[in-house]
Amino acid sequence: MQFGSSPRVRRFGYVLLVSVFGTLTSSAQFEQFGQALSGQTTQQQSCDPNDPTCQSSADQSNLQIRNPSVNQQQQQQTLTPQIIVPGQQDTQTNTQNNTRTQQQNQNLQTPLPLDSPTEFQLLVANSIGKMLPIYGVNLFRNLPSTFAPVNLVPVTPDYVVGPGDELLIQMWGQVTLNGRFRVDRSGSIFVPQVGSIHVAGVSFEQMHDFLKSQVSRVFRNFDLNVNLGQLRSIQVFVVGQARRPGSYTISSLSTLTNALFATGGPTPQGSLRHIQLKRGDKVVVDFDLYDLLQRGDKSKDEKLLPGDVIYIPPVGPQVAVTGSVNHPAIYELKSPSDTTVGDVLELAAGLTNVASGQRVRLERVDERRRRSMLEISLDAQGRATVMQDGDLLELNAVVSEYKDAVTLRGNVANPGRYTWKPGMRVRDLLPDKDALITRDYWLKRSQLGQPTLTYIPTCLPLTPYGIPNLRYGIPVGEEGTNPNWRYSSTRNPNLIGLAFGSEEGSSYRTTDGDAGNDNDTDPPTDGGLDCVKIPASQTSLSGSNDRYSPSAAANAANGINGTNSANNNQNAYSGGNPNTPGFPQNGSQFNAATSNRVSAASASLGSTVANASSGEFRPRNNVKLSEPDIDWSYAVIERQSKANLTTSLVPFNLGKAVLEEDASQNLELLPGDVVTIFSKADIRVPQAQQTRFVRLEGEFASSGVYSVLPGETLRQLVERAGGFTSEAYLYGSEFTRESTRRVQQQRLNQYVDEIALQVSTNATNNAGRAISASDTAAAAATQAQNQNIIASLRQARATGRIVLDLKPDSHDLSQIPDLPLEDGDRFIVPRVPSTVSVDGAVYNQNSFVFETQRRLGGYIRLAGGTNRDADRSRAYVIRASGSVISKQYSSSLRGNNFDSLHLYPGDTVVVPLNLTKGNTIRLIVDIAQIVGQFGIAIAAANVVF
């Protein structure tokens, strides 16, 4: 269609054609250049350029390898003015944001695998014993997206618009326009009613004025805003020693460093100091990546243009720096002819604060033939030494030697290093005895004065939440997480209680586990104090000062840990820990026969203390050493000879040097000496020099913890404590010793190991002799039972008791053995008990009132006699003194048998179970089968022959 040769006529014809075409196809009219009507209900509003909703989001492509076919299709698309429909702009924005997020996620590439070490790295590792990295290579292992242009970044004013760029043009005033226009291959854009405008080669800074001048030829009284949308892509080439060489389509905003990160950077064999950017036949820039890494200098980071070539040459001369430098690595030299030691140390970020500043070692490859060693100083002349390719510079740290210093360590208040002075002696380090008291001693002493709860009410208050609302002046709920402001039992471990709202925390719980109230469910509590009795194992008879476990209290109240006297005694024997009993708790015959091996002293003492108020109190206080005492008889000086570097020990008497100020023991100190002060826990000293605390409990005139005097025996200590009371039962006393307990436990463990070995051997033999499946099953059952017994035996704990072999009528101090005392000894003297216990295979295991005329058989008859599973021939008596009398080895002189044995208060009669019952019948059956089979064989022989 021809509109004439005049430009005005052609322009008018184009405008008329576009207006008619728009009216027929979309029912939208362009009024005053581009004002659009969507249908008949929506009217286009005038667009304010300052309104962000009026500006379209531009999707700029991130730095990545693009598909050329896609880019060509995008460049061939013809853009039309945007018709804004309400509701569509938010959808388009969300879609663009999702696309942008996906593009950013694609940029987060996984770290590259480690490179194989180069020959120079292997040579350095062979010399120093570790692998050094190549400086700057690890920068490209993780490719951060921040180095690539991201979406919606500001375009620099000097950006030159070219084919493929997208312009966002908005006009208001006399004309209204909001459109996207892509620059075609000829460098022009077509604006309706204005025509084609050639914009290629115009910088972004000049684009506003340029477009305004072009539109002003047609319209007046308007203003416009220009922005860049999707930018064009350019194609560059990366060659040389790159990790991924090839052709890359990247954003037009990309620079040289962006392309390096996109390609993974140089390989270990590539140079980081001479990266060339070639444009045509010229080298535009010789980029040194060290400038960016060490100084942040990016001035030579040129922008890329289409057709640029990035060439990474092979690596240049390299040197290694190791030792006391801030960044040990392998560095590339930019100019090997004038790079000095000082320059290399500057590349390695300088020396560390502990580096030796005297001399360094330089390992060099001479003329590619052999390796040699040089030593250079770090003065001006040494720093000016020129480095060569393949050099290894190693710097050492200063030696950890203190000049003119002596060291004080051990049991002292202020251990450490002190300045040595000529004529310095031991008393200069230890001026008085207070210098020997450690800080831990004062810390533990100060903790002794902290307030603790020693009284525990028997039951909860009547109200469900009877604990006061104020706790140390802090309202409930405002105490925070600081344990110092917690008061209730759930917050203070010194109180007995259960968790808040726990069903076990109800009050008035009886021993059979039923609540004393009428409600089916217990009222909620705040974790306060429960109405339970503390087991006897937690009182003073066990010697345990550990915190009482609430769950154990609940179990005791429910009868779990106290179903019978045997189990209670067993827990007391084991030191009050129900989880580690002294004897098995599997309900076997072994448990029933041995669970009462607890002394009459502990039982009587427990009944004395565990009276009407024993459930409310438990032992909280003890007297023991906060820290071991000082060994005054020995201290030592460790000294190294300057002549032959041999170490010798110079002992001295600390007590004479500090306490008595003996000049002969006040030794002179030399530089480098180490003075060690020992405690009595470090070196075992004679018993006479040890600090010994002994507990006297029970029927003493003054029960308590006593410090043993040098050479003092048990009899002398009891006499110093005031002797016994009138109710003391010396025959049932119990004397325990910690050293004896350790030996007993060791012997017990050895005995259990021997039993386990014997059981294993017997199981192997029985398995070999098994003929039928029933024999195999019986052997397996026996083996399982034996293993259970062994497991129970391994839980047994020794008591450390020493039997004093006292007479039943002993009551005087003169009858106590003159036994030397040790630290930790414990002597318990109960009052005279009034019962005798019968346990084991009897019908009624119980304790009976002691009667002088009643013999052993009489007490067994009171228990109902022995049952059919009893082994009467192996019954025995545990005396209150700790000795044992068995029926198997008892004397029957003068017509006296075991049943007529005289018992004393506190004795226990034990009748064990017969474990071999039924073996005789099985033996008879086996013999009868053998005889029967033998007879059948004889009969068969007679028939045959």
Buried (B, 14 or more C-beta within 10 A) or exposed (E): EEBEEEEEEBBEBBBEEEBEEBEEEEEBEBEEBBBBBBEEEEEBEEBEBEEEEBBBBBBBBBBBEBEEEEBEEBBEEEBEBBBBBEEEBEEBEEEBEEEBEEBBEEBEBEEBEEBEBBEBBEBBBEBBEEEBBBBBBBBBBEBEBEBBBBBEEEBEEEBBBBBBBBBBBBBBEEBBBBBBBBBBEEBBBBBBBBBEBEBBEBEBEBBBEBBBEBBEEBBEEBEBBBBBBBBBBBBBBBBBBBBEBEEBBBBBBBBBBBBBBBBBBBBBEBBBBBBBBBBEEEEBBEBBBBBBBBEEEEEBBBBBBBEBBBBBBEBBBBBBBBBBBEBBBBBBBBEBEEBBBBBBBEBBBEBBEEBBEEBBBBBBBEEEEEEEEEEBBBEEEBBEBEBBBBBBBBBBEEEEEBEEBBBBEBBBBEBEEBEBEEEBBBBBBBEEEEBBBBEEBEEEEEEEEEEEEEEBBEBBBEEBBBBEEEBEEBEBEEBEEEEEBBBBBBBBEEBBBBBBEBEBBBBBBEEEEEBEEEEEEBBBBBBBBBBBBBBBBBBBBBBBBEEBBBEBBBBBBBEBBBEBBBBBBBBBBBBBBBEEBBBBBEEBBBBBBBBBBBBBBBBBBBBBBBEEEBBBBBBBEEEEEBBBBBBBBBBBBBBBEEEEEEEEEBEBBBBBBBEEEEEEBBBEBBBBBBBBBBBBBBEEBEBEBBEBBBBBBBBBEEBEBBEBEEEBBBBBBBBBBEBBEEEBBBBBBBBBBEEBBEEBBEEBBEEBEEBBEEBBEBBEEBEEEBEEEEEEEEBBEBBEEBBBBBEBBBBBBBBBBBEBEBEBEBBEBEBBEEBBBBBBBBBBBBBBBEBBBBBBBBEEBBBBEBEEEBBBBBBBBBBEBBEEBBBBEBBBBBBBBBEBBEBEEBEEEEEEEBBEBEBBBBBBBBBBBBBEEEEEEEEEEEEEEEEEEEEEEEEEEEEEE
